[in-house]
Amino acid sequence: MNHHEELRILRQRRRQIAAGIRNTTGHQRASLVASYEAAMRAENRHRIAIEFDL
């Protein structure tokens, strides 16, 4: 699997988490927000890897 495929999968996962955030409340929502932030960081790492050919 190359970086572009991994990035596509990460984007899909982030969108699934976002949908979950919209449909939950309270502590569960806070946990999903943390997961969303982690997914964004992972996506950014892959973008950097693609840009700099790492």
PyMOL Python script that loads the backbone (N, CA, C, O; Angstrom):
from pymol import cmd

cmd.read_pdbstr("""\
ATOM      1  N   MET A   1       0.858  -1.175   0.000  1.00  0.00           N
ATOM      2  CA  MET A   1       0.000   0.000   0.000  1.00  0.00           C
ATOM      3  C   MET A   1       0.905   1.240   0.000  1.00  0.00           C
ATOM      4  O   MET A   1       1.820   1.340   0.818  1.00  0.00           O
ATOM      5  N   ASN A   2       0.656   2.162  -0.895  1.00  0.00           N
ATOM      6  CA  ASN A   2       1.480   3.373  -0.946  1.00  0.00           C
ATOM      7  C   ASN A   2       0.854   4.501  -0.116  1.00  0.00           C
ATOM      8  O   ASN A   2      -0.234   4.355   0.440  1.00  0.00           O
ATOM      9  N   HIS A   3       1.568   5.618  -0.048  1.00  0.00           N
ATOM     10  CA  HIS A   3       1.098   6.737   0.789  1.00  0.00           C
ATOM     11  C   HIS A   3      -0.251   7.269   0.326  1.00  0.00           C
ATOM     12  O   HIS A   3      -1.074   7.655   1.155  1.00  0.00           O
ATOM     13  N   HIS A   4      -0.492   7.296  -0.971  1.00  0.00           N
ATOM     14  CA  HIS A   4      -1.760   7.832  -1.472  1.00  0.00           C
ATOM     15  C   HIS A   4      -2.942   6.959  -1.040  1.00  0.00           C
ATOM     16  O   HIS A   4      -3.999   7.472  -0.671  1.00  0.00           O
ATOM     17  N   GLU A   5      -2.757   5.654  -1.088  1.00  0.00           N
ATOM     18  CA  GLU A   5      -3.823   4.754  -0.643  1.00  0.00           C
ATOM     19  C   GLU A   5      -4.057   4.888   0.855  1.00  0.00           C
ATOM     20  O   GLU A   5      -5.198   4.909   1.316  1.00  0.00           O
ATOM     21  N   GLU A   6      -2.962   4.979   1.610  1.00  0.00           N
ATOM     22  CA  GLU A   6      -3.090   5.145   3.057  1.00  0.00           C
ATOM     23  C   GLU A   6      -3.791   6.454   3.396  1.00  0.00           C
ATOM     24  O   GLU A   6      -4.607   6.506   4.316  1.00  0.00           O
ATOM     25  N   LEU A   7      -3.470   7.510   2.652  1.00  0.00           N
ATOM     26  CA  LEU A   7      -4.107   8.808   2.879  1.00  0.00           C
ATOM     27  C   LEU A   7      -5.605   8.728   2.605  1.00  0.00           C
ATOM     28  O   LEU A   7      -6.405   9.301   3.345  1.00  0.00           O
ATOM     29  N   ARG A   8      -5.982   8.025   1.556  1.00  0.00           N
ATOM     30  CA  ARG A   8      -7.405   7.848   1.233  1.00  0.00           C
ATOM     31  C   ARG A   8      -8.126   7.122   2.370  1.00  0.00           C
ATOM     32  O   ARG A   8      -9.230   7.507   2.757  1.00  0.00           O
ATOM     33  N   ILE A   9      -7.505   6.082   2.897  1.00  0.00           N
ATOM     34  CA  ILE A   9      -8.107   5.328   3.996  1.00  0.00           C
ATOM     35  C   ILE A   9      -8.206   6.198   5.247  1.00  0.00           C
ATOM     36  O   ILE A   9      -9.214   6.156   5.953  1.00  0.00           O
ATOM     37  N   LEU A  10      -7.165   6.988   5.524  1.00  0.00           N
ATOM     38  CA  LEU A  10      -7.198   7.879   6.690  1.00  0.00           C
ATOM     39  C   LEU A  10      -8.297   8.922   6.561  1.00  0.00           C
ATOM     40  O   LEU A  10      -8.986   9.228   7.533  1.00  0.00           O
ATOM     41  N   ARG A  11      -8.461   9.470   5.355  1.00  0.00           N
ATOM     42  CA  ARG A  11      -9.542  10.452   5.141  1.00  0.00           C
ATOM     43  C   ARG A  11     -10.905   9.823   5.392  1.00  0.00           C
ATOM     44  O   ARG A  11     -11.774  10.426   6.020  1.00  0.00           O
ATOM     45  N   GLN A  12     -11.080   8.600   4.892  1.00  0.00           N
ATOM     46  CA  GLN A  12     -12.348   7.895   5.070  1.00  0.00           C
ATOM     47  C   GLN A  12     -12.616   7.672   6.561  1.00  0.00           C
ATOM     48  O   GLN A  12     -13.733   7.886   7.030  1.00  0.00           O
ATOM     49  N   ARG A  13     -11.600   7.246   7.299  1.00  0.00           N
ATOM     50  CA  ARG A  13     -11.748   7.023   8.735  1.00  0.00           C
ATOM     51  C   ARG A  13     -12.095   8.328   9.456  1.00  0.00           C
ATOM     52  O   ARG A  13     -12.958   8.347  10.334  1.00  0.00           O
ATOM     53  N   ARG A  14     -11.421   9.416   9.082  1.00  0.00           N
ATOM     54  CA  ARG A  14     -11.700  10.719   9.710  1.00  0.00           C
ATOM     55  C   ARG A  14     -13.144  11.139   9.460  1.00  0.00           C
ATOM     56  O   ARG A  14     -13.801  11.674  10.353  1.00  0.00           O
ATOM     57  N   ARG A  15     -13.634  10.900   8.260  1.00  0.00           N
ATOM     58  CA  ARG A  15     -15.037  11.252   7.949  1.00  0.00           C
ATOM     59  C   ARG A  15     -16.020  10.411   8.760  1.00  0.00           C
ATOM     60  O   ARG A  15     -17.070  10.901   9.175  1.00  0.00           O
ATOM     61  N   GLN A  16     -15.675   9.140   8.984  1.00  0.00           N
ATOM     62  CA  GLN A  16     -16.530   8.286   9.809  1.00  0.00           C
ATOM     63  C   GLN A  16     -16.562   8.790  11.245  1.00  0.00           C
ATOM     64  O   GLN A  16     -17.615   8.806  11.882  1.00  0.00           O
ATOM     65  N   ILE A  17     -15.408   9.201  11.747  1.00  0.00           N
ATOM     66  CA  ILE A  17     -15.349   9.740  13.110  1.00  0.00           C
ATOM     67  C   ILE A  17     -16.174  11.020  13.201  1.00  0.00           C
ATOM     68  O   ILE A  17     -16.898  11.225  14.175  1.00  0.00           O
ATOM     69  N   ALA A  18     -16.067  11.885  12.185  1.00  0.00           N
ATOM     70  CA  ALA A  18     -16.833  13.145  12.185  1.00  0.00           C
ATOM     71  C   ALA A  18     -18.329  12.866  12.227  1.00  0.00           C
ATOM     72  O   ALA A  18     -19.070  13.558  12.925  1.00  0.00           O
ATOM     73  N   ALA A  19     -18.773  11.868  11.495  1.00  0.00           N
ATOM     74  CA  ALA A  19     -20.195  11.507  11.512  1.00  0.00           C
ATOM     75  C   ALA A  19     -20.594  11.050  12.915  1.00  0.00           C
ATOM     76  O   ALA A  19     -21.684  11.372  13.387  1.00  0.00           O
ATOM     77  N   GLY A  20     -19.719  10.306  13.576  1.00  0.00           N
ATOM     78  CA  GLY A  20     -19.997   9.864  14.932  1.00  0.00           C
ATOM     79  C   GLY A  20     -20.077  11.024  15.906  1.00  0.00           C
ATOM     80  O   GLY A  20     -20.903  11.018  16.818  1.00  0.00           O
ATOM     81  N   ILE A  21     -19.220  12.022  15.718  1.00  0.00           N
ATOM     82  CA  ILE A  21     -19.230  13.200  16.591  1.00  0.00           C
ATOM     83  C   ILE A  21     -20.572  13.907  16.484  1.00  0.00           C
ATOM     84  O   ILE A  21     -21.128  14.348  17.491  1.00  0.00           O
ATOM     85  N   ARG A  22     -21.085  14.014  15.287  1.00  0.00           N
ATOM     86  CA  ARG A  22     -22.363  14.711  15.092  1.00  0.00           C
ATOM     87  C   ARG A  22     -23.526  13.979  15.749  1.00  0.00           C
ATOM     88  O   ARG A  22     -24.549  14.589  16.063  1.00  0.00           O
ATOM     89  N   ASN A  23     -23.374  12.679  15.955  1.00  0.00           N
ATOM     90  CA  ASN A  23     -24.486  11.877  16.467  1.00  0.00           C
ATOM     91  C   ASN A  23     -24.342  11.460  17.927  1.00  0.00           C
ATOM     92  O   ASN A  23     -25.113  10.627  18.404  1.00  0.00           O
ATOM     93  N   THR A  24     -23.367  12.026  18.648  1.00  0.00           N
ATOM     94  CA  THR A  24     -23.195  11.656  20.050  1.00  0.00           C
ATOM     95  C   THR A  24     -23.079  12.901  20.925  1.00  0.00           C
ATOM     96  O   THR A  24     -22.944  14.022  20.436  1.00  0.00           O
ATOM     97  N   THR A  25     -23.134  12.668  22.226  1.00  0.00           N
ATOM     98  CA  THR A  25     -23.011  13.768  23.188  1.00  0.00           C
ATOM     99  C   THR A  25     -22.134  13.317  24.352  1.00  0.00           C
ATOM    100  O   THR A  25     -21.801  12.138  24.472  1.00  0.00           O
ATOM    101  N   GLY A  26     -21.772  14.247  25.188  1.00  0.00           N
ATOM    102  CA  GLY A  26     -21.093  13.959  26.442  1.00  0.00           C
ATOM    103  C   GLY A  26     -19.695  13.399  26.308  1.00  0.00           C
ATOM    104  O   GLY A  26     -18.937  13.774  25.413  1.00  0.00           O
ATOM    105  N   HIS A  27     -19.364  12.485  27.224  1.00  0.00           N
ATOM    106  CA  HIS A  27     -18.007  11.937  27.295  1.00  0.00           C
ATOM    107  C   HIS A  27     -17.643  11.165  26.031  1.00  0.00           C
ATOM    108  O   HIS A  27     -16.499  11.195  25.577  1.00  0.00           O
ATOM    109  N   GLN A  28     -18.630  10.475  25.475  1.00  0.00           N
ATOM    110  CA  GLN A  28     -18.353   9.718  24.249  1.00  0.00           C
ATOM    111  C   GLN A  28     -17.954  10.673  23.121  1.00  0.00           C
ATOM    112  O   GLN A  28     -17.075  10.365  22.316  1.00  0.00           O
ATOM    113  N   ARG A  29     -18.600  11.811  23.076  1.00  0.00           N
ATOM    114  CA  ARG A  29     -18.270  12.804  22.054  1.00  0.00           C
ATOM    115  C   ARG A  29     -16.855  13.337  22.250  1.00  0.00           C
ATOM    116  O   ARG A  29     -16.118  13.505  21.279  1.00  0.00           O
ATOM    117  N   ALA A  30     -16.473  13.600  23.479  1.00  0.00           N
ATOM    118  CA  ALA A  30     -15.118  14.089  23.767  1.00  0.00           C
ATOM    119  C   ALA A  30     -14.079  13.068  23.313  1.00  0.00           C
ATOM    120  O   ALA A  30     -13.033  13.438  22.779  1.00  0.00           O
ATOM    121  N   SER A  31     -14.361  11.808  23.522  1.00  0.00           N
ATOM    122  CA  SER A  31     -13.450  10.749  23.089  1.00  0.00           C
ATOM    123  C   SER A  31     -13.339  10.722  21.568  1.00  0.00           C
ATOM    124  O   SER A  31     -12.247  10.552  21.025  1.00  0.00           O
ATOM    125  N   LEU A  32     -14.455  10.889  20.889  1.00  0.00           N
ATOM    126  CA  LEU A  32     -14.443  10.904  19.420  1.00  0.00           C
ATOM    127  C   LEU A  32     -13.698  12.120  18.883  1.00  0.00           C
ATOM    128  O   LEU A  32     -13.019  12.034  17.860  1.00  0.00           O
ATOM    129  N   VAL A  33     -13.824  13.250  19.572  1.00  0.00           N
ATOM    130  CA  VAL A  33     -13.089  14.446  19.143  1.00  0.00           C
ATOM    131  C   VAL A  33     -11.585  14.191  19.248  1.00  0.00           C
ATOM    132  O   VAL A  33     -10.827  14.600  18.368  1.00  0.00           O
ATOM    133  N   ALA A  34     -11.154  13.528  20.302  1.00  0.00           N
ATOM    134  CA  ALA A  34      -9.734  13.190  20.448  1.00  0.00           C
ATOM    135  C   ALA A  34      -9.299  12.252  19.324  1.00  0.00           C
ATOM    136  O   ALA A  34      -8.201  12.395  18.785  1.00  0.00           O
ATOM    137  N   SER A  35     -10.149  11.300  18.974  1.00  0.00           N
ATOM    138  CA  SER A  35      -9.843  10.392  17.861  1.00  0.00           C
ATOM    139  C   SER A  35      -9.764  11.147  16.547  1.00  0.00           C
ATOM    140  O   SER A  35      -8.912  10.857  15.707  1.00  0.00           O
ATOM    141  N   TYR A  36     -10.647  12.110  16.369  1.00  0.00           N
ATOM    142  CA  TYR A  36     -10.650  12.929  15.150  1.00  0.00           C
ATOM    143  C   TYR A  36      -9.347  13.713  15.046  1.00  0.00           C
ATOM    144  O   TYR A  36      -8.748  13.789  13.973  1.00  0.00           O
ATOM    145  N   GLU A  37      -8.909  14.292  16.154  1.00  0.00           N
ATOM    146  CA  GLU A  37      -7.653  15.047  16.161  1.00  0.00           C
ATOM    147  C   GLU A  37      -6.477  14.140  15.821  1.00  0.00           C
ATOM    148  O   GLU A  37      -5.589  14.537  15.067  1.00  0.00           O
ATOM    149  N   ALA A  38      -6.460  12.937  16.363  1.00  0.00           N
ATOM    150  CA  ALA A  38      -5.390  11.982  16.065  1.00  0.00           C
ATOM    151  C   ALA A  38      -5.419  11.587  14.592  1.00  0.00           C
ATOM    152  O   ALA A  38      -4.369  11.436  13.967  1.00  0.00           O
ATOM    153  N   ALA A  39      -6.614  11.421  14.038  1.00  0.00           N
ATOM    154  CA  ALA A  39      -6.749  11.074  12.622  1.00  0.00           C
ATOM    155  C   ALA A  39      -6.232  12.209  11.741  1.00  0.00           C
ATOM    156  O   ALA A  39      -5.606  11.962  10.710  1.00  0.00           O
ATOM    157  N   MET A  40      -6.490  13.438  12.143  1.00  0.00           N
ATOM    158  CA  MET A  40      -5.985  14.582  11.379  1.00  0.00           C
ATOM    159  C   MET A  40      -4.463  14.628  11.403  1.00  0.00           C
ATOM    160  O   MET A  40      -3.830  14.912  10.386  1.00  0.00           O
ATOM    161  N   ARG A  41      -3.875  14.346  12.567  1.00  0.00           N
ATOM    162  CA  ARG A  41      -2.408  14.326  12.665  1.00  0.00           C
ATOM    163  C   ARG A  41      -1.820  13.240  11.770  1.00  0.00           C
ATOM    164  O   ARG A  41      -0.821  13.474  11.090  1.00  0.00           O
ATOM    165  N   ALA A  42      -2.424  12.067  11.764  1.00  0.00           N
ATOM    166  CA  ALA A  42      -1.944  10.968  10.917  1.00  0.00           C
ATOM    167  C   ALA A  42      -2.041  11.351   9.445  1.00  0.00           C
ATOM    168  O   ALA A  42      -1.134  11.077   8.659  1.00  0.00           O
ATOM    169  N   GLU A  43      -3.147  11.986   9.085  1.00  0.00           N
ATOM    170  CA  GLU A  43      -3.338  12.429   7.696  1.00  0.00           C
ATOM    171  C   GLU A  43      -2.257  13.441   7.307  1.00  0.00           C
ATOM    172  O   GLU A  43      -1.704  13.378   6.209  1.00  0.00           O
ATOM    173  N   ASN A  44      -1.965  14.367   8.211  1.00  0.00           N
ATOM    174  CA  ASN A  44      -0.938  15.375   7.938  1.00  0.00           C
ATOM    175  C   ASN A  44       0.441  14.746   7.788  1.00  0.00           C
ATOM    176  O   ASN A  44       1.226  15.171   6.940  1.00  0.00           O
ATOM    177  N   ARG A  45       0.747  13.731   8.607  1.00  0.00           N
ATOM    178  CA  ARG A  45       2.026  13.034   8.478  1.00  0.00           C
ATOM    179  C   ARG A  45       2.159  12.404   7.093  1.00  0.00           C
ATOM    180  O   ARG A  45       3.228  12.456   6.485  1.00  0.00           O
ATOM    181  N   HIS A  46       1.085  11.813   6.599  1.00  0.00           N
ATOM    182  CA  HIS A  46       1.127  11.190   5.274  1.00  0.00           C
ATOM    183  C   HIS A  46       1.248  12.236   4.170  1.00  0.00           C
ATOM    184  O   HIS A  46       1.946  12.018   3.180  1.00  0.00           O
ATOM    185  N   ARG A  47       0.580  13.353   4.334  1.00  0.00           N
ATOM    186  CA  ARG A  47       0.716  14.425   3.339  1.00  0.00           C
ATOM    187  C   ARG A  47       2.162  14.909   3.249  1.00  0.00           C
ATOM    188  O   ARG A  47       2.685  15.143   2.160  1.00  0.00           O
ATOM    189  N   ILE A  48       2.798  15.055   4.416  1.00  0.00           N
ATOM    190  CA  ILE A  48       4.194  15.482   4.443  1.00  0.00           C
ATOM    191  C   ILE A  48       5.079  14.421   3.783  1.00  0.00           C
ATOM    192  O   ILE A  48       5.985  14.752   3.018  1.00  0.00           O
ATOM    193  N   ALA A  49       4.819  13.173   4.076  1.00  0.00           N
ATOM    194  CA  ALA A  49       5.603  12.090   3.477  1.00  0.00           C
ATOM    195  C   ALA A  49       5.468  12.096   1.956  1.00  0.00           C
ATOM    196  O   ALA A  49       6.443  11.868   1.240  1.00  0.00           O
ATOM    197  N   ILE A  50       4.270  12.354   1.472  1.00  0.00           N
ATOM    198  CA  ILE A  50       4.050  12.424   0.027  1.00  0.00           C
ATOM    199  C   ILE A  50       4.780  13.616  -0.566  1.00  0.00           C
ATOM    200  O   ILE A  50       5.463  13.498  -1.583  1.00  0.00           O
ATOM    201  N   GLU A  51       4.628  14.775   0.085  1.00  0.00           N
ATOM    202  CA  GLU A  51       5.233  15.999  -0.441  1.00  0.00           C
ATOM    203  C   GLU A  51       6.755  15.924  -0.520  1.00  0.00           C
ATOM    204  O   GLU A  51       7.360  16.399  -1.481  1.00  0.00           O
ATOM    205  N   PHE A  52       7.374  15.314   0.512  1.00  0.00           N
ATOM    206  CA  PHE A  52       8.831  15.279   0.554  1.00  0.00           C
ATOM    207  C   PHE A  52       9.393  13.910   0.148  1.00  0.00           C
ATOM    208  O   PHE A  52      10.582  13.640   0.319  1.00  0.00           O
ATOM    209  N   ASP A  53       8.530  13.065  -0.383  1.00  0.00           N
ATOM    210  CA  ASP A  53       8.941  11.771  -0.923  1.00  0.00           C
ATOM    211  C   ASP A  53       9.695  10.936   0.111  1.00  0.00           C
ATOM    212  O   ASP A  53      10.758  10.383  -0.168  1.00  0.00           O
ATOM    213  N   LEU A  54       9.117  10.861   1.314  1.00  0.00           N
ATOM    214  CA  LEU A  54       9.750  10.100   2.404  1.00  0.00           C
ATOM    215  C   LEU A  54       9.273   8.667   2.419  1.00  0.00           C
ATOM    216  O   LEU A  54       9.700   7.882   3.266  1.00  0.00           O
TER     217      LEU A  54
END
""", "prot")
cmd.dss("prot")
cmd.show_as("cartoon", "prot")
cmd.util.cbc("prot")
cmd.orient("prot")
